[in-house]
Amino acid sequence: MSVAFLCREGPVARYIAHALHARGRLDVIVVERGRGARRRKLEREWARTAWWRAPLFALDLVALAAYGRLWARHVATEMKLDPALAGFPVGIPVHVVEDANDAGCLRVLTEAEPDVLVVLGTSILGPPILDVPKEVALNIHGGIVPRYRNVHSEVWAVLDDDLDNVGTSILHLGEGIDRGAIALQGRVKGARTFLALRWLNVELSARLICDALDRHEAGTLPREAQDSTQAGFYRTPGFRDLLRLSHTRLPPRADDSVA
């Protein structure tokens, strides 16, 4: 069973790539730069912003960038014990494309002829890409659906005081944002800080996607439709949300674990 991994560049993608490689579940990596997609998203949000909200919009961007740097520093600390994690697995072809939906990405994936496509954090994919894998396309979503769709699910679960729904969903990938049928889910239990909680979720994501591939090969991978009546959709957090998060204290637990 051949597996292609389509992702945005970053330490989490590298960590999951190494987990897949360690299980013999990785044949090719395609990395989306995504600069155009990020620019278009920023332009859309700016166009919807009233002039008098412009200073807050700028403050939101600064706060999000600071949060991103803090998270990157935490991830670097967690990963520095294994120097190999500084890059993608050696010996696995890595192709860099500008957009996950462009002709270059389609050409690379078509030539790879994967049985399974594993996706992490890319632009919303359209039918040409979704039609490439011979068997299944799976999305790694760091949130519990249908309640927590879209980005930064851990942030919103913590702000909602909904710690029982911090976790990862492996989804059968389809059109739309995190609407696919559920293959596997797992929840994170126990962490002393938010960044530790989020890192536990990264580790859980790696285990779940490897388990999902094993179960797919065995023909036992579930496909459970989401309950649309329970659906929630969350925007990108801004300054006020991240300020609330910085003052949120997680309840003490005996140990860090996942279920």
Order of alpha helices (4+ residues) and beta strands (2+ residues): beta-alpha-beta-alpha-alpha-beta-alpha-beta-alpha-beta-beta-alpha-beta-beta-alpha-beta-alpha-beta
